[in-house]
Amino acid sequence: MSSDHLRARRYFGSIIDPKILLYYCFTPVADPEAIRLWQHTLCESLGLKGRIIISRHGINGTVGGSLESVKTYRRRTREYAPFRDIDFKWSNGTGNDFPRLRVRVRDEIVTFGVPDEVRVDGNGIIGGGRHLAPREVNELVASRGDDVVFFDGRNRFEAGIGRFHGAVVPDTATTTDFLTEIESGRYDHLKEKAVITYCTGGVRCEILSALMLNRGFKEVYQVDGGIVRYTDTYGDRSLWQGSLYVFDNRLRVDFSPDPEVLGRCEHCASPTNDFFNCSENSCRRRILLCRDCSRDTTRLRCASDLHGVA
């Protein structure tokens, strides 16, 4: 199908069989702005929306559109030699998962605030934790028991609705908080343990695991492909509990018809895994609310001292 027909679908009809692609690739990029222009033009021609970040370290993106469009996007992106081995992770979309297309150049493809510490080559991150396939994660936990610790590489609020069993959840509002957390000393007791870092699709833990190894953690792993790949294999029947928070209009992904509800309403503490946008126009925070509290418009506003925290 021509790109004109694909654009027509965006403007004149609903998206057929909507899909979302989650992906990243750490590789040296000599001209990030040129890659930005190419990616923006490619996505626009296919009617895709989403967010793509490019830096000298590589590319990190989530895009959504029709099955046909995202398949074409995947093929065309892999035609660029440094991106040929990108592991694209698929999920079902709604057709209205992103409000717009944003393609940006930044110092880092995930903002930890350490652009000069991150080192990459054609094989990815240099000095990161060893990748564990889902089966290897379970085998390590089974063989070493309490010597293994899961370490959540996401923002604290994401862990509110889902996490690995017994995971350590750092006190982080954004990824820039991780360096302060791991240098604080409060996790020094984990430096002799086997630490398995995890995040949504794997990109944050590529960097986090390297930062931890650089700061004296002796044995650091990362879940290959993140929560998405682990739950592709095991769903929520093994070491994963609850739902997965996602940064699009779906807000969460469940892995069974009746997932465990780990979250608690911020107003009444009732069980819930439902996030809602704060009603304060200047606030980007999402708050956990039960259905009853969400119907009360006065409770759709988060605490004022949290305004501005993303």
Contacts in CASP RR format, 6 or more apart in sequence:
PFRMAT RR
TARGET T0000
AUTHOR 0000-0000-0000
METHOD contacts of the structure
MODEL  1
MSSDHLRARRYFGSIIDPKILLYYCFTPVADPEAIRLWQHTLCESLGLKG
RIIISRHGINGTVGGSLESVKTYRRRTREYAPFRDIDFKWSNGTGNDFPR
LRVRVRDEIVTFGVPDEVRVDGNGIIGGGRHLAPREVNELVASRGDDVVF
FDGRNRFEAGIGRFHGAVVPDTATTTDFLTEIESGRYDHLKEKAVITYCT
GGVRCEILSALMLNRGFKEVYQVDGGIVRYTDTYGDRSLWQGSLYVFDNR
LRVDFSPDPEVLGRCEHCASPTNDFFNCSENSCRRRILLCRDCSRDTTRL
RCASDLHGVA
1 68 0 8 1.000
3 45 0 8 1.000
3 46 0 8 1.000
6 45 0 8 1.000
6 46 0 8 1.000
6 47 0 8 1.000
6 66 0 8 1.000
6 68 0 8 1.000
6 69 0 8 1.000
6 72 0 8 1.000
7 45 0 8 1.000
7 46 0 8 1.000
7 47 0 8 1.000
9 15 0 8 1.000
9 16 0 8 1.000
9 47 0 8 1.000
9 66 0 8 1.000
9 69 0 8 1.000
10 47 0 8 1.000
14 95 0 8 1.000
15 65 0 8 1.000
15 66 0 8 1.000
15 95 0 8 1.000
16 66 0 8 1.000
16 67 0 8 1.000
16 68 0 8 1.000
17 66 0 8 1.000
17 67 0 8 1.000
17 68 0 8 1.000
18 64 0 8 1.000
18 65 0 8 1.000
18 66 0 8 1.000
18 67 0 8 1.000
18 92 0 8 1.000
18 93 0 8 1.000
18 94 0 8 1.000
18 95 0 8 1.000
18 97 0 8 1.000
19 64 0 8 1.000
19 65 0 8 1.000
19 66 0 8 1.000
19 67 0 8 1.000
19 70 0 8 1.000
19 90 0 8 1.000
19 91 0 8 1.000
19 92 0 8 1.000
19 93 0 8 1.000
20 62 0 8 1.000
20 63 0 8 1.000
20 64 0 8 1.000
20 65 0 8 1.000
20 70 0 8 1.000
20 90 0 8 1.000
20 91 0 8 1.000
20 92 0 8 1.000
20 93 0 8 1.000
20 97 0 8 1.000
20 248 0 8 1.000
21 61 0 8 1.000
21 62 0 8 1.000
21 63 0 8 1.000
21 64 0 8 1.000
21 70 0 8 1.000
21 73 0 8 1.000
21 74 0 8 1.000
21 88 0 8 1.000
21 89 0 8 1.000
21 90 0 8 1.000
22 61 0 8 1.000
22 62 0 8 1.000
22 88 0 8 1.000
22 89 0 8 1.000
22 91 0 8 1.000
22 200 0 8 1.000
22 201 0 8 1.000
22 228 0 8 1.000
23 59 0 8 1.000
23 60 0 8 1.000
23 61 0 8 1.000
23 62 0 8 1.000
23 86 0 8 1.000
23 87 0 8 1.000
23 88 0 8 1.000
23 89 0 8 1.000
24 58 0 8 1.000
24 59 0 8 1.000
24 60 0 8 1.000
24 61 0 8 1.000
24 86 0 8 1.000
24 109 0 8 1.000
24 201 0 8 1.000
24 202 0 8 1.000
24 203 0 8 1.000
24 206 0 8 1.000
25 58 0 8 1.000
25 59 0 8 1.000
25 60 0 8 1.000
25 82 0 8 1.000
25 83 0 8 1.000
25 85 0 8 1.000
25 86 0 8 1.000
25 124 0 8 1.000
26 57 0 8 1.000
26 58 0 8 1.000
26 109 0 8 1.000
26 120 0 8 1.000
26 124 0 8 1.000
26 125 0 8 1.000
26 206 0 8 1.000
27 57 0 8 1.000
27 58 0 8 1.000
27 82 0 8 1.000
27 83 0 8 1.000
27 120 0 8 1.000
27 121 0 8 1.000
27 122 0 8 1.000
27 124 0 8 1.000
28 56 0 8 1.000
28 57 0 8 1.000
28 58 0 8 1.000
28 82 0 8 1.000
28 120 0 8 1.000
28 121 0 8 1.000
28 122 0 8 1.000
29 35 0 8 1.000
29 54 0 8 1.000
29 55 0 8 1.000
29 56 0 8 1.000
29 57 0 8 1.000
29 58 0 8 1.000
29 59 0 8 1.000
29 82 0 8 1.000
30 56 0 8 1.000
32 54 0 8 1.000
32 55 0 8 1.000
32 56 0 8 1.000
32 58 0 8 1.000
32 105 0 8 1.000
33 105 0 8 1.000
35 54 0 8 1.000
35 59 0 8 1.000
35 80 0 8 1.000
36 52 0 8 1.000
36 54 0 8 1.000
36 103 0 8 1.000
36 104 0 8 1.000
36 105 0 8 1.000
38 80 0 8 1.000
39 52 0 8 1.000
39 54 0 8 1.000
39 59 0 8 1.000
39 77 0 8 1.000
39 103 0 8 1.000
40 52 0 8 1.000
40 101 0 8 1.000
40 103 0 8 1.000
42 73 0 8 1.000
42 76 0 8 1.000
42 77 0 8 1.000
43 49 0 8 1.000
43 50 0 8 1.000
43 52 0 8 1.000
43 63 0 8 1.000
43 73 0 8 1.000
43 101 0 8 1.000
43 103 0 8 1.000
44 101 0 8 1.000
46 65 0 8 1.000
46 69 0 8 1.000
46 70 0 8 1.000
46 72 0 8 1.000
46 73 0 8 1.000
47 65 0 8 1.000
47 69 0 8 1.000
47 101 0 8 1.000
48 63 0 8 1.000
48 64 0 8 1.000
48 65 0 8 1.000
48 69 0 8 1.000
48 70 0 8 1.000
48 73 0 8 1.000
48 101 0 8 1.000
49 63 0 8 1.000
49 64 0 8 1.000
49 65 0 8 1.000
49 97 0 8 1.000
49 98 0 8 1.000
49 99 0 8 1.000
49 100 0 8 1.000
49 101 0 8 1.000
50 61 0 8 1.000
50 62 0 8 1.000
50 63 0 8 1.000
50 64 0 8 1.000
50 97 0 8 1.000
50 98 0 8 1.000
50 100 0 8 1.000
50 101 0 8 1.000
50 102 0 8 1.000
50 248 0 8 1.000
51 61 0 8 1.000
51 62 0 8 1.000
51 63 0 8 1.000
51 98 0 8 1.000
51 102 0 8 1.000
51 103 0 8 1.000
51 104 0 8 1.000
51 247 0 8 1.000
52 59 0 8 1.000
52 60 0 8 1.000
52 61 0 8 1.000
52 62 0 8 1.000
52 63 0 8 1.000
52 102 0 8 1.000
52 103 0 8 1.000
52 104 0 8 1.000
53 59 0 8 1.000
53 60 0 8 1.000
53 61 0 8 1.000
53 104 0 8 1.000
53 105 0 8 1.000
53 106 0 8 1.000
53 109 0 8 1.000
53 110 0 8 1.000
54 60 0 8 1.000
54 103 0 8 1.000
54 104 0 8 1.000
54 105 0 8 1.000
54 106 0 8 1.000
54 109 0 8 1.000
55 105 0 8 1.000
55 106 0 8 1.000
55 107 0 8 1.000
55 108 0 8 1.000
55 109 0 8 1.000
55 115 0 8 1.000
57 108 0 8 1.000
57 109 0 8 1.000
57 115 0 8 1.000
57 118 0 8 1.000
57 120 0 8 1.000
58 82 0 8 1.000
58 109 0 8 1.000
58 120 0 8 1.000
59 83 0 8 1.000
59 86 0 8 1.000
59 109 0 8 1.000
60 109 0 8 1.000
60 110 0 8 1.000
60 203 0 8 1.000
62 98 0 8 1.000
62 247 0 8 1.000
62 248 0 8 1.000
63 70 0 8 1.000
63 73 0 8 1.000
63 98 0 8 1.000
63 101 0 8 1.000
64 70 0 8 1.000
64 93 0 8 1.000
64 95 0 8 1.000
64 97 0 8 1.000
64 98 0 8 1.000
65 93 0 8 1.000
65 95 0 8 1.000
65 97 0 8 1.000
70 90 0 8 1.000
74 88 0 8 1.000
77 83 0 8 1.000
77 86 0 8 1.000
78 84 0 8 1.000
78 86 0 8 1.000
82 122 0 8 1.000
87 225 0 8 1.000
89 201 0 8 1.000
89 225 0 8 1.000
89 228 0 8 1.000
89 229 0 8 1.000
91 228 0 8 1.000
91 253 0 8 1.000
93 250 0 8 1.000
94 249 0 8 1.000
94 250 0 8 1.000
96 249 0 8 1.000
97 248 0 8 1.000
97 249 0 8 1.000
97 250 0 8 1.000
98 248 0 8 1.000
98 249 0 8 1.000
99 249 0 8 1.000
107 113 0 8 1.000
107 115 0 8 1.000
108 114 0 8 1.000
108 115 0 8 1.000
108 118 0 8 1.000
108 207 0 8 1.000
109 203 0 8 1.000
110 175 0 8 1.000
110 203 0 8 1.000
110 204 0 8 1.000
110 207 0 8 1.000
111 174 0 8 1.000
111 175 0 8 1.000
111 176 0 8 1.000
112 118 0 8 1.000
112 175 0 8 1.000
112 176 0 8 1.000
112 178 0 8 1.000
112 179 0 8 1.000
112 207 0 8 1.000
112 208 0 8 1.000
112 211 0 8 1.000
113 176 0 8 1.000
113 179 0 8 1.000
114 179 0 8 1.000
114 207 0 8 1.000
114 211 0 8 1.000
117 210 0 8 1.000
117 211 0 8 1.000
117 214 0 8 1.000
118 125 0 8 1.000
118 207 0 8 1.000
118 210 0 8 1.000
119 125 0 8 1.000
119 126 0 8 1.000
119 127 0 8 1.000
120 126 0 8 1.000
124 206 0 8 1.000
125 206 0 8 1.000
125 207 0 8 1.000
125 210 0 8 1.000
126 210 0 8 1.000
127 210 0 8 1.000
127 213 0 8 1.000
128 206 0 8 1.000
128 209 0 8 1.000
128 210 0 8 1.000
128 213 0 8 1.000
128 220 0 8 1.000
128 222 0 8 1.000
129 197 0 8 1.000
129 209 0 8 1.000
129 210 0 8 1.000
129 213 0 8 1.000
129 220 0 8 1.000
129 221 0 8 1.000
129 222 0 8 1.000
130 220 0 8 1.000
130 221 0 8 1.000
130 222 0 8 1.000
131 221 0 8 1.000
131 222 0 8 1.000
131 223 0 8 1.000
131 224 0 8 1.000
131 225 0 8 1.000
132 140 0 8 1.000
132 196 0 8 1.000
132 221 0 8 1.000
132 222 0 8 1.000
132 223 0 8 1.000
132 224 0 8 1.000
133 224 0 8 1.000
133 229 0 8 1.000
134 223 0 8 1.000
134 224 0 8 1.000
134 229 0 8 1.000
134 230 0 8 1.000
134 232 0 8 1.000
134 233 0 8 1.000
134 234 0 8 1.000
135 233 0 8 1.000
137 196 0 8 1.000
137 221 0 8 1.000
137 223 0 8 1.000
137 230 0 8 1.000
137 239 0 8 1.000
138 234 0 8 1.000
138 238 0 8 1.000
138 239 0 8 1.000
140 148 0 8 1.000
140 194 0 8 1.000
140 196 0 8 1.000
140 221 0 8 1.000
141 148 0 8 1.000
141 239 0 8 1.000
144 194 0 8 1.000
147 193 0 8 1.000
147 194 0 8 1.000
148 193 0 8 1.000
148 194 0 8 1.000
148 196 0 8 1.000
149 167 0 8 1.000
149 168 0 8 1.000
149 190 0 8 1.000
149 193 0 8 1.000
149 194 0 8 1.000
149 195 0 8 1.000
149 196 0 8 1.000
150 163 0 8 1.000
150 164 0 8 1.000
150 165 0 8 1.000
150 166 0 8 1.000
150 167 0 8 1.000
150 168 0 8 1.000
150 196 0 8 1.000
150 197 0 8 1.000
150 198 0 8 1.000
150 239 0 8 1.000
151 167 0 8 1.000
151 168 0 8 1.000
151 170 0 8 1.000
151 187 0 8 1.000
151 190 0 8 1.000
151 195 0 8 1.000
151 196 0 8 1.000
151 197 0 8 1.000
151 198 0 8 1.000
151 208 0 8 1.000
151 212 0 8 1.000
152 158 0 8 1.000
152 159 0 8 1.000
152 163 0 8 1.000
152 164 0 8 1.000
152 167 0 8 1.000
152 168 0 8 1.000
152 169 0 8 1.000
152 170 0 8 1.000
152 197 0 8 1.000
152 198 0 8 1.000
152 199 0 8 1.000
153 170 0 8 1.000
153 172 0 8 1.000
153 178 0 8 1.000
153 197 0 8 1.000
153 198 0 8 1.000
153 199 0 8 1.000
153 204 0 8 1.000
153 205 0 8 1.000
153 208 0 8 1.000
154 172 0 8 1.000
154 199 0 8 1.000
154 200 0 8 1.000
154 204 0 8 1.000
154 245 0 8 1.000
155 172 0 8 1.000
155 173 0 8 1.000
155 174 0 8 1.000
155 175 0 8 1.000
156 169 0 8 1.000
156 170 0 8 1.000
156 171 0 8 1.000
156 172 0 8 1.000
156 173 0 8 1.000
157 173 0 8 1.000
157 245 0 8 1.000
157 286 0 8 1.000
157 288 0 8 1.000
158 200 0 8 1.000
158 245 0 8 1.000
159 167 0 8 1.000
159 169 0 8 1.000
160 169 0 8 1.000
160 245 0 8 1.000
160 262 0 8 1.000
160 263 0 8 1.000
160 288 0 8 1.000
161 242 0 8 1.000
161 243 0 8 1.000
161 244 0 8 1.000
161 245 0 8 1.000
161 252 0 8 1.000
161 261 0 8 1.000
161 262 0 8 1.000
161 263 0 8 1.000
161 273 0 8 1.000
161 275 0 8 1.000
161 288 0 8 1.000
162 240 0 8 1.000
162 241 0 8 1.000
162 242 0 8 1.000
162 243 0 8 1.000
162 244 0 8 1.000
162 245 0 8 1.000
162 262 0 8 1.000
162 263 0 8 1.000
162 273 0 8 1.000
163 169 0 8 1.000
163 240 0 8 1.000
163 241 0 8 1.000
163 242 0 8 1.000
163 262 0 8 1.000
164 196 0 8 1.000
164 198 0 8 1.000
164 239 0 8 1.000
164 240 0 8 1.000
164 241 0 8 1.000
165 239 0 8 1.000
165 240 0 8 1.000
165 241 0 8 1.000
167 198 0 8 1.000
168 187 0 8 1.000
168 190 0 8 1.000
170 177 0 8 1.000
170 178 0 8 1.000
170 181 0 8 1.000
170 182 0 8 1.000
170 187 0 8 1.000
171 177 0 8 1.000
171 181 0 8 1.000
172 178 0 8 1.000
172 181 0 8 1.000
173 309 0 8 1.000
173 310 0 8 1.000
174 309 0 8 1.000
174 310 0 8 1.000
175 204 0 8 1.000
178 208 0 8 1.000
178 211 0 8 1.000
179 211 0 8 1.000
181 187 0 8 1.000
182 211 0 8 1.000
182 212 0 8 1.000
182 215 0 8 1.000
182 217 0 8 1.000
183 215 0 8 1.000
190 217 0 8 1.000
191 216 0 8 1.000
191 217 0 8 1.000
191 218 0 8 1.000
192 218 0 8 1.000
192 219 0 8 1.000
193 219 0 8 1.000
194 219 0 8 1.000
194 221 0 8 1.000
195 212 0 8 1.000
195 217 0 8 1.000
195 219 0 8 1.000
195 220 0 8 1.000
195 221 0 8 1.000
196 221 0 8 1.000
196 222 0 8 1.000
196 223 0 8 1.000
197 205 0 8 1.000
197 208 0 8 1.000
197 209 0 8 1.000
197 212 0 8 1.000
197 220 0 8 1.000
197 221 0 8 1.000
197 222 0 8 1.000
197 223 0 8 1.000
198 205 0 8 1.000
198 222 0 8 1.000
198 223 0 8 1.000
198 226 0 8 1.000
198 227 0 8 1.000
198 230 0 8 1.000
199 205 0 8 1.000
199 208 0 8 1.000
199 226 0 8 1.000
199 227 0 8 1.000
200 226 0 8 1.000
200 227 0 8 1.000
200 228 0 8 1.000
200 244 0 8 1.000
200 245 0 8 1.000
200 246 0 8 1.000
201 225 0 8 1.000
201 226 0 8 1.000
201 227 0 8 1.000
201 228 0 8 1.000
201 229 0 8 1.000
202 222 0 8 1.000
202 223 0 8 1.000
202 224 0 8 1.000
202 225 0 8 1.000
202 226 0 8 1.000
205 222 0 8 1.000
205 223 0 8 1.000
205 226 0 8 1.000
206 222 0 8 1.000
208 222 0 8 1.000
209 220 0 8 1.000
209 221 0 8 1.000
209 222 0 8 1.000
212 220 0 8 1.000
213 220 0 8 1.000
223 229 0 8 1.000
223 230 0 8 1.000
227 240 0 8 1.000
227 244 0 8 1.000
228 244 0 8 1.000
230 239 0 8 1.000
230 240 0 8 1.000
231 240 0 8 1.000
231 244 0 8 1.000
231 255 0 8 1.000
234 240 0 8 1.000
235 255 0 8 1.000
235 256 0 8 1.000
236 242 0 8 1.000
236 254 0 8 1.000
236 255 0 8 1.000
236 256 0 8 1.000
236 259 0 8 1.000
236 260 0 8 1.000
237 256 0 8 1.000
240 255 0 8 1.000
241 260 0 8 1.000
241 262 0 8 1.000
242 254 0 8 1.000
242 255 0 8 1.000
242 259 0 8 1.000
242 260 0 8 1.000
242 261 0 8 1.000
242 262 0 8 1.000
242 273 0 8 1.000
243 252 0 8 1.000
243 253 0 8 1.000
243 254 0 8 1.000
243 255 0 8 1.000
243 259 0 8 1.000
243 262 0 8 1.000
243 273 0 8 1.000
244 252 0 8 1.000
244 253 0 8 1.000
244 254 0 8 1.000
244 255 0 8 1.000
245 251 0 8 1.000
245 252 0 8 1.000
245 275 0 8 1.000
246 252 0 8 1.000
246 253 0 8 1.000
251 274 0 8 1.000
251 275 0 8 1.000
251 286 0 8 1.000
252 273 0 8 1.000
252 274 0 8 1.000
252 275 0 8 1.000
254 273 0 8 1.000
259 273 0 8 1.000
261 271 0 8 1.000
261 272 0 8 1.000
261 273 0 8 1.000
262 273 0 8 1.000
263 271 0 8 1.000
263 272 0 8 1.000
263 273 0 8 1.000
263 288 0 8 1.000
264 270 0 8 1.000
264 271 0 8 1.000
264 272 0 8 1.000
264 288 0 8 1.000
265 271 0 8 1.000
265 272 0 8 1.000
265 288 0 8 1.000
265 289 0 8 1.000
265 290 0 8 1.000
265 293 0 8 1.000
266 287 0 8 1.000
266 288 0 8 1.000
266 289 0 8 1.000
266 302 0 8 1.000
267 289 0 8 1.000
267 290 0 8 1.000
267 293 0 8 1.000
267 299 0 8 1.000
268 290 0 8 1.000
268 292 0 8 1.000
268 293 0 8 1.000
270 290 0 8 1.000
270 292 0 8 1.000
270 293 0 8 1.000
271 290 0 8 1.000
272 288 0 8 1.000
272 289 0 8 1.000
272 290 0 8 1.000
272 291 0 8 1.000
273 288 0 8 1.000
274 288 0 8 1.000
274 289 0 8 1.000
274 290 0 8 1.000
274 291 0 8 1.000
274 294 0 8 1.000
275 286 0 8 1.000
275 287 0 8 1.000
275 288 0 8 1.000
275 289 0 8 1.000
276 286 0 8 1.000
276 287 0 8 1.000
276 289 0 8 1.000
276 294 0 8 1.000
276 300 0 8 1.000
277 286 0 8 1.000
277 300 0 8 1.000
278 284 0 8 1.000
278 285 0 8 1.000
278 286 0 8 1.000
278 287 0 8 1.000
278 300 0 8 1.000
278 301 0 8 1.000
278 302 0 8 1.000
278 307 0 8 1.000
279 297 0 8 1.000
279 300 0 8 1.000
279 301 0 8 1.000
280 301 0 8 1.000
280 302 0 8 1.000
280 307 0 8 1.000
282 307 0 8 1.000
282 308 0 8 1.000
283 301 0 8 1.000
283 302 0 8 1.000
283 306 0 8 1.000
283 307 0 8 1.000
283 308 0 8 1.000
284 308 0 8 1.000
284 309 0 8 1.000
284 310 0 8 1.000
285 302 0 8 1.000
285 306 0 8 1.000
285 307 0 8 1.000
285 308 0 8 1.000
285 309 0 8 1.000
285 310 0 8 1.000
287 300 0 8 1.000
287 302 0 8 1.000
289 299 0 8 1.000
289 300 0 8 1.000
293 299 0 8 1.000
294 300 0 8 1.000
END
